[in-house]
């Protein structure tokens, strides 16, 4: 029996299958009217696991994808520098290792991977392949393959790396004065010492809203209509629907027309049935602006100016170049400084002279900050109260070598 035939039978317009016992009638509004208010399904939120957020966000949402790519690519483009005290070291095994960490990745790819893990999981882990006490290769481990193991007092003491059926336990602290083979970098998590909290987790509600809006629009395009309101039954003979007829009719409508996947499906109504639009249409509730608002929330969570994502209506920055400088200064460079400090301290401990080694970065080679750098040099050039060495120190250079 098709839906139209069932609706007509339920409404008493055609004979219904015989039932045993006297049907119980259900009173309705005056005149025996049946009103069905089309209700949406309960909100469906994505899981908070790394795999779920990576698929729903980075792999299916263009805003999250672009935010991660903007931050990761800009971070990977910042060159690292190695210092011993205040003196720059131009050649060292640490620099060689960071330039070519393993046979499958160069240095930029490794930094992109680490930044992506931080943004999507809140934690990044780097394992060193050590030979003769010296790291020879660096590998970024996938967050979904890592489980942090805590000690009895609650502090992280090791990680378990699972690949297929193989599980390796790697201590987070070295023994015998040797550094650990693994480095764990975590973003601040207010409720956990062992986990990091990812920006995509804070943007989860906006992410789900943006994805749901995209699915809704796709469903409307597929179905070419938008039934949204109440189904009213006005019998001509004054009769009422039985309870069974009422429940079956409501179930048919909920299963056939409720939910985003069925949005806009056309409805065929016959005698005694009338559709009354009640809910606001997407145009009435400014559906497009709600979607753009969700996109702005995603951008804010990642620290990316919405102007760089092409979201209309956002004029926080005067121009694109200013928004790009804000991205580099407020989001990329703090993350690069965090990575440089963690990697430099960890890798430096593998070498005998590691106590005085530290990693930094060369902000002067960042193209997006060229205007700021030019303005700084102009101001220093006119600062007659500073000597040459003081001016060099102000821009991050050491004193000139004595002749």
WOFENMO-V919794 format. One record per residue. N is the residue number from 1. RES is the residue in one letter. PSI is psi in whole degrees, 0 to 359 (none if undefined). BURIAL is # if it has 16 or more other ideal C-beta (glycine too) atoms within 10 Angstrom, else .. Layout:
BEGIN
N	RES	PSI	BURIAL
N	RES	PSI	BURIAL
END
This chain:
BEGIN
1	X	127	.
2	X	170	.
3	X	318	.
4	X	316	.
5	X	319	.
6	X	319	.
7	X	319	#
8	X	321	#
9	X	319	#
10	X	326	#
11	X	358	#
12	X	14	#
13	X	336	#
14	X	159	.
15	X	136	.
16	X	157	#
17	X	144	.
18	X	141	.
19	X	148	.
20	X	143	.
21	X	159	.
22	X	128	.
23	X	143	.
24	X	128	.
25	X	156	.
26	X	126	.
27	X	145	.
28	X	205	#
29	X	174	.
30	X	135	.
31	X	7	.
32	X	31	#
33	X	139	#
34	X	126	#
35	X	120	.
36	X	115	#
37	X	118	.
38	X	112	#
39	X	144	.
40	X	159	.
41	X	164	.
42	X	152	.
43	X	135	.
44	X	106	.
45	X	144	.
46	X	156	#
47	X	162	.
48	X	7	.
49	X	159	.
50	X	315	#
51	X	318	.
52	X	314	.
53	X	326	#
54	X	319	#
55	X	312	.
56	X	331	#
57	X	280	#
58	X	321	#
59	X	346	.
60	X	349	.
61	X	119	#
62	X	331	.
63	X	313	#
64	X	317	#
65	X	313	.
66	X	322	#
67	X	313	#
68	X	317	#
69	X	318	.
70	X	312	#
71	X	313	#
72	X	317	#
73	X	320	.
74	X	322	#
75	X	320	#
76	X	339	#
77	X	351	#
78	X	120	#
79	X	140	#
80	X	147	#
81	X	148	#
82	X	132	#
83	X	146	.
84	X	103	.
85	X	238	.
86	X	1	.
87	X	132	.
88	X	135	.
89	X	119	#
90	X	336	.
91	X	124	.
92	X	157	#
93	X	330	.
94	X	317	#
95	X	320	#
96	X	320	.
97	X	320	#
98	X	332	#
99	X	326	.
100	X	81	.
101	X	328	#
102	X	178	.
103	X	348	.
104	X	345	.
105	X	148	#
106	X	181	.
107	X	320	#
108	X	319	#
109	X	322	.
110	X	316	#
111	X	319	#
112	X	318	#
113	X	315	#
114	X	316	#
115	X	319	#
116	X	318	#
117	X	319	#
118	X	318	#
119	X	331	#
120	X	340	#
121	X	343	#
122	X	356	#
123	X	149	#
124	X	141	#
125	X	132	#
126	X	126	#
127	X	137	#
128	X	132	#
129	X	109	.
130	X	132	.
131	X	126	.
132	X	36	.
133	X	5	.
134	X	134	.
135	X	130	#
136	X	331	.
137	X	156	#
138	X	136	#
139	X	132	#
140	X	129	#
141	X	139	#
142	X	135	#
143	X	327	#
144	X	352	.
145	X	4	#
146	X	134	#
147	X	126	.
148	X	133	#
149	X	126	.
150	X	153	.
151	X	182	.
152	X	332	.
153	X	4	.
154	X	355	.
155	X	144	.
156	X	134	#
157	X	341	#
158	X	168	#
159	X	149	#
160	X	124	.
161	X	116	#
162	X	123	.
163	X	112	.
164	X	235	.
165	X	4	.
166	X	133	.
167	X	127	.
168	X	138	.
169	X	124	.
170	X	123	#
171	X	143	.
172	X	351	#
173	X	140	.
174	X	169	.
175	X	158	.
176	X	29	.
177	X	0	.
178	X	145	.
179	X	160	#
180	X	153	#
181	X	353	#
182	X	143	#
183	X	126	#
184	X	124	#
185	X	123	#
186	X	140	#
187	X	156	#
188	X	130	.
189	X	121	.
190	X	344	.
191	X	10	.
192	X	139	.
193	X	338	.
194	X	343	#
195	X	159	#
196	X	156	#
197	X	121	#
198	X	148	#
199	X	324	#
200	X	335	#
201	X	320	#
202	X	333	#
203	X	12	#
204	X	316	#
205	X	313	.
206	X	323	#
207	X	313	#
208	X	322	#
209	X	317	#
210	X	317	#
211	X	320	#
212	X	322	#
213	X	322	#
214	X	316	.
215	X	321	.
216	X	313	#
217	X	319	#
218	X	319	.
219	X	322	#
220	X	319	#
221	X	322	.
222	X	321	.
223	X	342	#
224	X	23	.
225	X	169	.
226	X	74	#
227	X	124	#
228	X	108	#
229	X	227	#
230	X	142	#
231	X	120	#
232	X	129	#
233	X	119	#
234	X	91	#
235	X	140	#
236	X	334	.
237	X	9	.
238	X	3	.
239	X	165	.
240	X	158	#
241	X	144	#
242	X	166	#
243	X	319	.
244	X	318	.
245	X	319	#
246	X	311	#
247	X	320	.
248	X	320	#
249	X	317	#
250	X	320	.
251	X	320	.
252	X	319	.
253	X	319	#
254	X	319	.
255	X	335	.
256	X	338	.
257	X	351	#
258	X	148	.
259	X	154	#
260	X	324	#
261	X	338	.
262	X	14	#
263	X	134	#
264	X	4	#
265	X	128	#
266	X	147	.
267	X	133	#
268	X	121	.
269	X	144	.
270	X	193	.
271	X	133	.
272	X	347	#
273	X	134	#
274	X	139	.
275	X	126	.
276	X	115	.
277	X	129	.
278	X	314	.
279	X	159	.
280	X	140	.
281	X	164	.
282	X	325	#
283	X	319	.
284	X	322	.
285	X	21	.
286	X	61	.
287	X	319	#
288	X	321	.
289	X	325	.
290	X	320	.
291	X	318	#
292	X	325	#
293	X	320	#
294	X	320	#
295	X	322	#
296	X	322	#
297	X	321	#
298	X	315	#
299	X	319	#
300	X	319	#
301	X	325	#
302	X	348	#
303	X	29	#
304	X	125	#
305	X	127	#
306	X	333	#
307	X	327	#
308	X	344	#
309	X	0	#
310	X	24	.
311	X	123	#
312	X	152	.
313	X	359	.
314	X	119	#
315	X	40	.
316	X	321	.
317	X	150	#
318	X	327	.
319	X	175	.
320	X	320	.
321	X	321	.
322	X	321	.
323	X	322	#
324	X	321	#
325	X	322	#
326	X	320	#
327	X	314	#
328	X	312	#
329	X	317	.
330	X	338	.
331	X	308	#
332	X	308	#
333	X	319	#
334	X	323	.
335	X	320	#
336	X	319	#
337	X	322	.
338	X	315	.
339	X	317	#
340	X	317	#
341	X	316	.
342	X	313	#
343	X	320	#
344	X	315	#
345	X	320	.
346	X	310	#
347	X	324	#
348	X	330	#
349	X	344	.
350	X	343	#
351	X	152	#
352	X	325	.
353	X	22	.
354	X	340	#
355	X	332	.
356	X	5	.
357	X	142	#
358	X	151	#
359	X	140	#
360	X	194	#
361	X	158	#
362	X	95	.
363	X	341	#
364	X	342	.
365	X	12	.
366	X	115	#
367	X	325	.
368	X	346	#
369	X	15	#
370	X	322	.
371	X	319	.
372	X	318	.
373	X	319	.
374	X	319	.
375	X	322	.
376	X	315	.
377	X	323	.
378	X	318	.
379	X	319	.
380	X	325	.
381	X	327	.
382	X	1	.
383	X	87	.
384	X	343	.
385	X	358	.
386	X	140	.
387	X	179	.
388	X	319	.
389	X	323	.
390	X	324	.
391	X	320	.
392	X	320	.
393	X	326	.
394	X	334	.
395	X	12	.
396	X	10	.
397	X	153	.
398	X	173	.
399	X	156	.
400	X	145	.
401	X	135	.
402	X	140	.
403	X	none	.
END
